[in-house]
Amino acid sequence: MKILAIEKELKSIDWKNEINTLVDEAKLVYKLMLSDFLREIYFTESKNAILILECESKEIAKQKLQELPLVQKQIIDFELMELNPYTGLSRLINEK
């Protein structure tokens, strides 16, 4: 199942004071990419992360994202949404 994870900052912080946390975050993100859990990662124009995840459920995705150092420090959290195949075209077009 594909999961869309949209990051939201929970508090404003001085990122210069969180360099070690950011390095730890990057290491874990890289590990999640290598494991095929994290398939894609982007930044929005406002620098919030957008992740495309692959796993069995939203609950498992939430558990894995809880391991991230920035989540553990309650600096960020994620809104999770299941991504399901689009069926709109087949519902609208008569196949003959």
DSSP file (Angstrom, degrees, kcal/mol; ACC not computed):
  #  RESIDUE AA STRUCTURE BP1 BP2  ACC     N-H-->O    O-->H-N    N-H-->O    O-->H-N    TCO  KAPPA ALPHA  PHI   PSI    X-CA   Y-CA   Z-CA
    1    1 A M              0   0    0      0, 0.0    54,-2.3     0, 0.0     2,-0.4   0.000 360.0 360.0 360.0 137.9    0.0    0.0    0.0
    2    2 A K  E     -AB  54  83A   0     81,-0.7    81,-2.8    52,-0.2     2,-0.4  -0.747 360.0-166.7 -90.9 138.6    1.2    3.5   -0.8
    3    3 A I  E     -AB  53  82A   0     50,-2.2    50,-3.1    -2,-0.4     2,-0.5  -0.988  12.8-146.4-126.5 132.8    1.0    6.1    1.9
    4    4 A L  E     -AB  52  81A   0     77,-3.3    77,-2.1    -2,-0.4     2,-0.5  -0.881  16.4-166.6 -96.2 126.6    1.4    9.9    1.5
    5    5 A A  E     -AB  51  80A   0     46,-2.8    46,-2.8    -2,-0.5     2,-0.6  -0.967   2.3-166.5-118.5 120.3    3.1   11.5    4.5
    6    6 A I  E     -AB  50  79A   0     73,-2.6    73,-2.6    -2,-0.5    44,-0.2  -0.925  17.0-136.5-110.2 119.3    2.9   15.3    4.8
    7    7 A E  E     - B   0  78A   0     42,-2.8     2,-0.4    -2,-0.6    71,-0.2  -0.448  19.8-173.7 -75.4 143.4    5.3   16.8    7.4
    8    8 A K  E     - B   0  77A   0     69,-2.6    69,-2.0    -2,-0.1     2,-0.3  -0.998  23.9-125.9-135.1 135.1    4.1   19.6    9.7
    9    9 A E  E     - B   0  76A   0     -2,-0.4    67,-0.3    67,-0.2     3,-0.1  -0.625  15.3-165.5 -78.6 134.6    6.3   21.5   12.1
   10   10 A L  S    S+     0   0    0     65,-3.1     2,-0.3    -2,-0.3    66,-0.2   0.695  71.5   9.0 -93.0 -22.6    4.9   21.4   15.6
   11   11 A K  S    S-     0   0    0     64,-1.0     2,-0.4     2,-0.0    -1,-0.3  -0.991  77.4-107.0-154.7 155.0    7.1   24.3   16.9
   12   12 A S        +     0   0    0     -2,-0.3     2,-0.3    -3,-0.1     0, 0.0  -0.696  46.4 170.2 -84.2 130.5    9.5   26.9   15.6
   13   13 A I        -     0   0    0     -2,-0.4     2,-0.9    62,-0.0     3,-0.1  -0.908  43.1-105.1-137.4 165.1   13.1   26.1   16.4
   14   14 A D    >   -     0   0    0     -2,-0.3     3,-1.8     1,-0.2     4,-0.2  -0.835  28.9-159.1 -90.3 105.8   16.6   27.4   15.6
   15   15 A W  G >  S+     0   0    0     -2,-0.9     3,-1.6     1,-0.3     7,-0.2   0.739  85.4  71.0 -62.4 -23.9   17.8   24.6   13.2
   16   16 A K  G >  S+     0   0    0      1,-0.3     3,-0.7     2,-0.2    -1,-0.3   0.813  97.4  51.9 -62.0 -28.3   21.5   25.6   13.9
   17   17 A N  G <  S+     0   0    0     -3,-1.8    -1,-0.3     1,-0.2    -2,-0.2   0.486 106.1  55.7 -85.0  -2.9   21.0   24.1   17.3
   18   18 A E  G <>  +     0   0    0     -3,-1.6     4,-2.7    -4,-0.2    -1,-0.2   0.044  64.6 120.8-117.3  24.8   19.7   20.9   15.9
   19   19 A I  H <> S+     0   0    0     -3,-0.7     4,-2.3     1,-0.2     5,-0.2   0.915  78.3  48.4 -57.3 -46.2   22.6   19.9   13.6
   20   20 A N  H  > S+     0   0    0      1,-0.2     4,-2.3     2,-0.2    -1,-0.2   0.895 111.8  49.9 -62.7 -39.7   23.2   16.6   15.4
   21   21 A T  H  > S+     0   0    0      1,-0.2     4,-2.6     2,-0.2    -1,-0.2   0.909 109.9  51.0 -63.9 -41.7   19.5   15.8   15.3
   22   22 A L  H  X S+     0   0    0     -4,-2.7     4,-2.5     2,-0.2    -2,-0.2   0.876 109.7  49.8 -64.6 -37.7   19.4   16.6   11.5
   23   23 A V  H  X S+     0   0    0     -4,-2.3     4,-2.2     2,-0.2    -1,-0.2   0.928 112.2  47.3 -65.8 -44.4   22.4   14.3   10.9
   24   24 A D  H  X S+     0   0    0     -4,-2.3     4,-2.0     1,-0.2    -2,-0.2   0.899 111.9  51.5 -61.8 -40.1   20.7   11.5   12.8
   25   25 A E  H  X S+     0   0    0     -4,-2.6     4,-2.8     1,-0.2    -2,-0.2   0.929 108.9  50.4 -61.1 -46.6   17.5   12.1   10.9
   26   26 A A  H  X S+     0   0    0     -4,-2.5     4,-2.5     1,-0.2    -2,-0.2   0.891 108.7  52.1 -61.2 -40.9   19.3   11.9    7.6
   27   27 A K  H  X S+     0   0    0     -4,-2.2     4,-2.0     2,-0.2    -1,-0.2   0.915 112.9  44.0 -62.6 -43.1   20.9    8.6    8.5
   28   28 A L  H  X S+     0   0    0     -4,-2.0     4,-2.5     2,-0.2    -2,-0.2   0.892 111.8  53.0 -71.0 -38.6   17.6    7.1    9.4
   29   29 A V  H  X S+     0   0    0     -4,-2.8     4,-2.0     2,-0.2    -2,-0.2   0.923 109.4  49.9 -60.1 -43.4   15.9    8.5    6.3
   30   30 A Y  H  X S+     0   0    0     -4,-2.5     4,-2.3     1,-0.2    -1,-0.2   0.914 109.9  50.5 -61.4 -42.8   18.6    6.9    4.2
   31   31 A K  H  X S+     0   0    0     -4,-2.0     4,-1.5     1,-0.2    -1,-0.2   0.899 109.3  51.0 -61.6 -41.1   18.2    3.6    6.0
   32   32 A L  H  <>S+     0   0    0     -4,-2.5     6,-1.9     1,-0.2     5,-1.4   0.840 109.3  51.5 -66.2 -32.9   14.4    3.8    5.3
   33   33 A M  H ><5S+     0   0    0     -4,-2.0     3,-1.4     1,-0.2    -2,-0.2   0.920 108.5  50.5 -67.6 -43.8   15.1    4.5    1.6
   34   34 A L  H 3<5S+     0   0    0     -4,-2.3    -2,-0.2     1,-0.3    -1,-0.2   0.799 107.3  54.6 -64.8 -27.9   17.4    1.4    1.4
   35   35 A S  T 3<5S-     0   0    0     -4,-1.5    -1,-0.3    -5,-0.2    -2,-0.2   0.485 111.8-121.1 -83.9  -2.3   14.7   -0.7    3.0
   36   36 A D  T < 5S+     0   0    0     -3,-1.4    -3,-0.2     2,-0.3     3,-0.1   0.555  87.4 110.0  70.8   9.8   12.2    0.3    0.3
   37   37 A F  S   <S+     0   0    0     -5,-1.4    17,-2.5     1,-0.2     2,-0.8   0.918  77.0  49.2 -73.7 -46.9    9.8    1.7    3.0
   38   38 A L  E     +C   53   0A   0     -6,-1.9    -2,-0.3    15,-0.2    -1,-0.2  -0.847  67.5 169.5 -95.8 109.0   10.5    5.3    1.9
   39   39 A R  E     +     0   0A   0     13,-2.5     2,-0.3    -2,-0.8    14,-0.2   0.846  63.1   6.9 -90.2 -38.5   10.1    5.3   -1.9
   40   40 A E  E     -C   52   0A   0     12,-1.5    12,-2.5     2,-0.0     2,-0.3  -0.989  58.1-168.6-146.2 150.9   10.2    9.1   -2.6
   41   41 A I  E     +C   51   0A   0     -2,-0.3     2,-0.3    10,-0.2    10,-0.2  -0.993  12.7 167.3-144.8 137.4   10.9   12.3   -0.7
   42   42 A Y  E     -C   50   0A   0      8,-2.4     8,-2.4    -2,-0.3     2,-0.4  -0.884  27.2-129.7-138.5 166.0   10.3   15.9   -1.7
   43   43 A F  E     -C   49   0A   0     -2,-0.3     6,-0.2     6,-0.2     2,-0.1  -0.962  20.7-136.5-114.6 141.8   10.3   19.4   -0.2
   44   44 A T    >   -     0   0    0      4,-2.3     3,-2.0    -2,-0.4     6,-0.0  -0.348  39.8 -94.0 -79.2 174.2    7.4   21.8   -0.7
   45   45 A E  T 3  S+     0   0    0      1,-0.3    -1,-0.1     2,-0.1    -2,-0.0   0.750 130.7  54.0 -63.4 -21.6    8.2   25.4   -1.5
   46   46 A S  T 3  S-     0   0    0      2,-0.1    -1,-0.3     0, 0.0     0, 0.0   0.254 122.3-108.3 -95.3  12.4    7.9   26.1    2.3
   47   47 A K    <   +     0   0    0     -3,-2.0     2,-0.4     1,-0.3    -2,-0.1   0.710  70.0 143.3  71.2  24.1   10.4   23.3    3.0
   48   48 A N        -     0   0    0    -41,-0.0    -4,-2.3     1,-0.0    -1,-0.3  -0.779  51.7-116.5 -89.9 140.9    8.0   20.8    4.5
   49   49 A A  E     - C   0  43A   0     -2,-0.4   -42,-2.8    -6,-0.2     2,-0.5  -0.528  22.5-163.3 -80.0 141.5    8.8   17.2    3.6
   50   50 A I  E     -AC   6  42A   0     -8,-2.4    -8,-2.4    -2,-0.2     2,-0.4  -0.996  13.3-168.7-121.3 122.6    6.5   15.1    1.5
   51   51 A L  E     -AC   5  41A   0    -46,-2.8   -46,-2.8    -2,-0.5     2,-0.6  -0.910  17.9-154.2-116.9 140.2    7.1   11.3    1.7
   52   52 A I  E     -AC   4  40A   0    -12,-2.5   -13,-2.5    -2,-0.4   -12,-1.5  -0.969  26.8-171.8-107.6 118.1    5.8    8.5   -0.4
   53   53 A L  E     -AC   3  38A   0    -50,-3.1   -50,-2.2    -2,-0.6     2,-0.4  -0.742  18.9-151.8-111.6 156.1    5.9    5.3    1.7
   54   54 A E  E     +A    2   0A   0    -17,-2.5     2,-0.3    -2,-0.3   -52,-0.2  -0.964  42.5 116.9-128.8 113.9    5.3    1.7    0.8
   55   55 A C  S    S-     0   0    0    -54,-2.3     3,-0.1    -2,-0.4    -2,-0.0  -0.943  71.3 -88.2-162.4-178.6    4.0   -0.6    3.6
   56   56 A E  S    S-     0   0    0     -2,-0.3     2,-0.3     1,-0.1   -54,-0.1   0.764  96.6  -9.6 -74.2 -28.0    1.1   -2.7    4.8
   57   57 A S     >  -     0   0    0    -56,-0.1     4,-2.0     1,-0.1    -1,-0.1  -0.985  64.1-103.1-163.2 165.5   -0.9    0.0    6.6
   58   58 A K  H  > S+     0   0    0     -2,-0.3     4,-2.7     1,-0.2     5,-0.2   0.848 119.0  58.9 -63.5 -34.3   -1.1    3.5    7.9
   59   59 A E  H  > S+     0   0    0      2,-0.2     4,-2.2     1,-0.2    -1,-0.2   0.917 106.7  45.5 -63.6 -43.0   -0.6    2.2   11.4
   60   60 A I  H  > S+     0   0    0      2,-0.2     4,-2.5     1,-0.2    -1,-0.2   0.906 112.0  52.4 -66.3 -40.9    2.8    0.6   10.4
   61   61 A A  H  X S+     0   0    0     -4,-2.0     4,-2.5     1,-0.2    -2,-0.2   0.930 109.4  49.4 -58.8 -45.6    3.8    3.8    8.6
   62   62 A K  H  X S+     0   0    0     -4,-2.7     4,-1.6     1,-0.2    -2,-0.2   0.914 110.2  51.1 -60.5 -43.8    3.0    5.8   11.7
   63   63 A Q  H  < S+     0   0    0     -4,-2.2     4,-0.4     1,-0.2    -1,-0.2   0.925 112.2  46.0 -60.5 -45.4    5.1    3.4   13.9
   64   64 A K  H >< S+     0   0    0     -4,-2.5     3,-1.3     1,-0.2     4,-0.3   0.896 111.0  51.7 -67.0 -39.4    8.1    3.7   11.6
   65   65 A L  H >< S+     0   0    0     -4,-2.5     3,-1.5     1,-0.3     6,-0.2   0.783  97.5  68.3 -68.6 -25.1    7.9    7.5   11.3
   66   66 A Q  T 3< S+     0   0    0     -4,-1.6    -1,-0.3     1,-0.3    -2,-0.2   0.693  89.8  65.8 -64.5 -17.9    7.8    7.6   15.1
   67   67 A E  T <  S+     0   0    0     -3,-1.3    -1,-0.3    -4,-0.4    -2,-0.2   0.668  75.8 107.5 -77.3 -16.9   11.4    6.4   15.0
   68   68 A L  S X> S-     0   0    0     -3,-1.5     4,-2.7    -4,-0.3     3,-0.6  -0.405  74.3-132.0 -66.0 134.7   12.6    9.6   13.3
   69   69 A P  H 3> S+     0   0    0      0, 0.0     4,-2.1     0, 0.0     6,-0.2   0.856 105.8  53.0 -56.5 -38.3   14.6   11.9   15.7
   70   70 A L  H 34>S+     0   0    0      2,-0.2     5,-2.7     1,-0.2     6,-1.4   0.837 111.7  46.4 -68.6 -30.7   12.6   15.0   14.8
   71   71 A V  H X45S+     0   0    0     -3,-0.6     3,-1.7    -6,-0.2    -1,-0.2   0.911 110.7  52.3 -73.2 -43.8    9.4   13.2   15.5
   72   72 A Q  H 3<5S+     0   0    0     -4,-2.7    -2,-0.2     1,-0.3    -1,-0.2   0.859 109.3  49.5 -60.6 -35.5   10.7   11.9   18.8
   73   73 A K  T 3<5S-     0   0    0     -4,-2.1    -1,-0.3    -5,-0.2    -2,-0.2   0.398 114.0-121.5 -82.9   3.7   11.7   15.4   19.8
   74   74 A Q  T < 5S+     0   0    0     -3,-1.7    -3,-0.2     2,-0.2    -2,-0.1   0.841  78.9 122.9  56.8  38.0    8.2   16.6   18.9
   75   75 A I  S   <S+     0   0    0     -5,-2.7   -65,-3.1     1,-0.2   -64,-1.0   0.795  78.2  11.2 -89.8 -37.8    9.6   19.1   16.4
   76   76 A I  E     -B    9   0A   0     -6,-1.4     2,-0.3   -67,-0.3    -1,-0.2  -0.889  61.0-175.4-134.0 165.6    7.6   17.6   13.5
   77   77 A D  E     -B    8   0A   0    -69,-2.0   -69,-2.6    -2,-0.3     2,-0.4  -0.892  21.1-122.3-146.7 176.8    4.8   15.1   12.9
   78   78 A F  E     -B    7   0A   0     -2,-0.3     2,-0.5   -71,-0.2   -71,-0.2  -0.975   2.0-143.2-130.3 141.1    3.2   13.7    9.8
   79   79 A E  E     -B    6   0A   0    -73,-2.6   -73,-2.6    -2,-0.4     2,-0.4  -0.899  30.2-152.4 -93.4 129.2   -0.3   13.6    8.4
   80   80 A L  E     +B    5   0A   0     -2,-0.5     2,-0.4   -75,-0.2   -75,-0.2  -0.859  17.9 176.5-111.3 139.4   -0.8   10.2    6.7
   81   81 A M  E     -B    4   0A   0    -77,-2.1   -77,-3.3    -2,-0.4     2,-0.2  -0.999  28.8-123.4-139.3 135.1   -3.1    9.3    3.8
   82   82 A E  E     -B    3   0A   0     -2,-0.4     2,-0.6   -79,-0.2   -79,-0.2  -0.556  21.4-145.4 -71.4 139.7   -3.6    6.1    1.9
   83   83 A L  E     -B    2   0A   0    -81,-2.8   -81,-0.7    -2,-0.2     3,-0.0  -0.946  21.1-174.2-108.5 115.0   -3.1    6.4   -1.8
   84   84 A N        -     0   0    0     -2,-0.6     3,-0.1   -83,-0.1   -81,-0.0  -0.759  35.3 -86.4-107.6 153.9   -5.4    4.1   -3.7
   85   85 A P        -     0   0    0      0, 0.0     2,-0.4     0, 0.0    -1,-0.1  -0.271  47.5-111.2 -57.7 141.8   -5.5    3.4   -7.5
   86   86 A Y        +     0   0    0      1,-0.1     4,-0.1    -3,-0.0     3,-0.1  -0.624  38.8 172.0 -77.1 127.7   -7.6    5.9   -9.4
   87   87 A T     >  +     0   0    0     -2,-0.4     4,-1.5     2,-0.1     5,-0.2   0.294  46.2 105.3-117.5   6.5  -10.7    4.3  -10.8
   88   88 A G  H  > S+     0   0    0      1,-0.2     4,-1.2     2,-0.2     5,-0.2   0.864  77.1  52.0 -60.0 -40.9  -12.5    7.4  -12.1
   89   89 A L  H >> S+     0   0    0      1,-0.2     4,-2.4     2,-0.2     3,-0.6   0.929 108.8  48.8 -65.6 -44.9  -11.8    6.9  -15.8
   90   90 A S  H 34 S+     0   0    0      1,-0.2    -1,-0.2     2,-0.2    -2,-0.2   0.804 110.1  53.5 -66.7 -26.7  -13.2    3.3  -15.9
   91   91 A R  H 3< S+     0   0    0     -4,-1.5    -1,-0.2     1,-0.2    -2,-0.2   0.774 116.7  37.6 -74.7 -25.3  -16.3    4.4  -14.1
   92   92 A L  H << S+     0   0    0     -4,-1.2     2,-0.5    -3,-0.6    -2,-0.2   0.726 105.9  68.3 -98.6 -26.0  -17.0    7.2  -16.7
   93   93 A I  S  < S-     0   0    0     -4,-2.4     2,-0.6    -5,-0.2    -1,-0.1  -0.849  74.9-135.3-104.7 127.1  -15.9    5.6  -19.9
   94   94 A N        -     0   0    0     -2,-0.5     2,-0.5     2,-0.0    -3,-0.1  -0.673  17.8-147.5 -77.2 121.2  -18.0    2.7  -21.4
   95   95 A E              0   0    0     -2,-0.6    -1,-0.0    -5,-0.2    -5,-0.0  -0.808 360.0 360.0 -91.0 126.7  -15.6    0.0  -22.6
   96   96 A K              0   0    0     -2,-0.5    -1,-0.1     0, 0.0    -2,-0.0   0.359 360.0 360.0-120.5 360.0  -17.0   -1.8  -25.7
